[in-house]
Amino acid sequence: MKFKSVLRVTSKLLIPVILLFALYVQFHGDFGPGGGFQAGVIFASAFILYALIFNIDTARKVVPAWVRRVGLASGLLLYSGVGVAGLLLGGNYLDYSVLADEPKIGQHLGITLIELGVGVTVASAMITIFYLFAGQSGQLEDR
């Protein structure tokens, strides 16, 4: 893409707003529409926009392969860890009530952690899928 100053300036203004909106959707998801999946896709869209405007090689420096792998693994571990914590505390798998002394607080904590795990995993997966479709996964260079 040729150097387009209007696109670059506009995207530099929009990307922080997109990331902020993703955080809003993430942490407001248990009170209204939204949650981890939607927030993860919105969060990844900011990085995809960055890659489309500023070049995919530059974007790979911002989110290298090891960051995507850590995001995928940590999101999955957070999700499953909340379930195992429920088992260890005497409840069922993904029973959030046992996570705190008061069941309502445990439910809120469990849902927040689960949605955060989903959001991190989805964002990492969407960025990885975009890089793979763009033919620039960086998998071989990072090994």
Secondary structure in CASP SS format (residue, H / E / C, confidence):
PFRMAT SS
TARGET T0000
AUTHOR 0000-0000-0000
METHOD secondary structure of the structure
MODEL  1
M C 1.00
K C 1.00
F C 1.00
K C 1.00
S H 1.00
V H 1.00
L H 1.00
R H 1.00
V H 1.00
T H 1.00
S H 1.00
K H 1.00
L H 1.00
L H 1.00
I H 1.00
P H 1.00
V H 1.00
I H 1.00
L H 1.00
L H 1.00
F H 1.00
A H 1.00
L H 1.00
Y H 1.00
V H 1.00
Q H 1.00
F H 1.00
H H 1.00
G C 1.00
D C 1.00
F C 1.00
G C 1.00
P C 1.00
G C 1.00
G C 1.00
G H 1.00
F H 1.00
Q H 1.00
A H 1.00
G H 1.00
V H 1.00
I H 1.00
F H 1.00
A H 1.00
S H 1.00
A H 1.00
F H 1.00
I H 1.00
L H 1.00
Y H 1.00
A H 1.00
L H 1.00
I H 1.00
F H 1.00
N C 1.00
I H 1.00
D H 1.00
T H 1.00
A H 1.00
R H 1.00
K H 1.00
V H 1.00
V C 1.00
P C 1.00
A H 1.00
W H 1.00
V H 1.00
R H 1.00
R H 1.00
V H 1.00
G H 1.00
L H 1.00
A H 1.00
S H 1.00
G H 1.00
L H 1.00
L H 1.00
L H 1.00
Y H 1.00
S H 1.00
G H 1.00
V H 1.00
G H 1.00
V H 1.00
A H 1.00
G H 1.00
L H 1.00
L H 1.00
L C 1.00
G C 1.00
G C 1.00
N C 1.00
Y C 1.00
L C 1.00
D C 1.00
Y H 1.00
S H 1.00
V H 1.00
L H 1.00
A C 1.00
D C 1.00
E C 1.00
P H 1.00
K H 1.00
I H 1.00
G H 1.00
Q H 1.00
H H 1.00
L H 1.00
G H 1.00
I H 1.00
T H 1.00
L H 1.00
I H 1.00
E H 1.00
L H 1.00
G H 1.00
V H 1.00
G H 1.00
V H 1.00
T H 1.00
V H 1.00
A H 1.00
S H 1.00
A H 1.00
M H 1.00
I H 1.00
T H 1.00
I H 1.00
F H 1.00
Y H 1.00
L H 1.00
F H 1.00
A C 1.00
G C 1.00
Q C 1.00
S C 1.00
G C 1.00
Q H 1.00
L H 1.00
E H 1.00
D H 1.00
R C 1.00
END
